[in-house]
Amino acid sequence: MDEIVPADMIILETLDPNHTCNVDESSITGVFDKFKFKKACVDTITPSIKTIRFNDYVKKIKGMIKYDQANSDILTFQGRLKLESFPRASQITEENFVMRGSSIKNIKW
């Protein structure tokens, strides 16, 4: 299923075993060369304990994101994710960031 992203977003988790998804940014950049792989933030990846259900885990994620202001380089993103359940903040970058208007390809929701 292909989905148009309605707002800028951070990938917290996917159902993909590698915690990734394919993103087409050609509607924003005007150039299609290949899909970009975006991946979930390290601190929000579902633990590999089979008793934890994905939907239950994702609903319990609480925290705050701080990020740099937008600039002329639309392909970069820098920020920090601080989860209530972790003592430290982790870095988030363009590999975790999906721009509004992009298409997420071949992923189950």
N, C-alpha and C positions, 0 to 999 in steps of 0.2 A: 504494500500500500504506500502510495506517495502522499505526503502531507505538506502543505505550504505552512511555514512557520509564521504565526500571526504577530509575534512580538519577539524581540531579542530574548534569547534564553541560554541558560547554562545546562549542560547535560549532567544530570545527577546520577542516572542509571539507565540502562537499557536491558532488554531481555536477551540480548546477544551474549554468548558465552565469553567473548572478549571485551564486553562492555563498550562496544563501539556502534556507530551508525554511519551511513553514507549520506553526505550532504552535497547538493548541487547549488552552488552560489552564482550560477551564470546569469540569473535574472538581476543580480545586484552588480556584478563585475562586468557583465557584457561579454565574458569569455568563458567558453566551456572547453576545458582540456581533459579533465577527469573528475570523478567524484572525490571529495575530500573526506577523509576519515576523521570523525570527531569521536572523542571518548569521554566516558564518565569521569568526574572528579575522583581522585584517589580516595578521599575520605568518605565518599558516599556510595562506593561500590558495595553491593549486597554481600555480606559475609558468606563464605562458602559452607554454611551449615544448612543441611537439607531441611531442617525443621522450621527454618525461617521462611515465611511466605513473602514473595516479592512485594505485593501490594501492601501488606501490613508493615513491612520494613520502610518502604518509601514514605508512607503516611506519617511515620514517626520522626522523619528528618527535620530538625529545627536548627536554625542558625542565622547567620548574617553574612552578606556579601558586600565587600567594599571594593570599588573599582575605579580605575583612572577615567577621567573625563574623555569623551569622544574626541578624536583628532582626525586629521586629514587622511591617515593611513587606515582605511576601513578593514584591512586584513589583519590587524593586530588587536589584542585585548590583553589587559593585565589587571588582575584583581586578587583578592584574598577571600577565602571562605573560612569562616569560623563557626564550627558546629558546637552546639551546647554540650555534646557528649565527648568532645575531644579537647585536650588541654591546649592545643596549639592551632594556629591558623595554617591553612595550606594554600599554595599558589594555584590560581586558575589562569589559563592562557587561552589563546585563540583555538587551541585544540579541544577545549571544553565549551567553547562559545559558538552559538549558531545565530546568525543575523536574521532579523525579520525579513521575510520575502524569500528566503532560501527554501529549498525543498528537501525534506528528509525522505530518503529512498529505501525501499525494501526493508522495512522494519515493522515488527509487530508491536502494537500498543497494548 
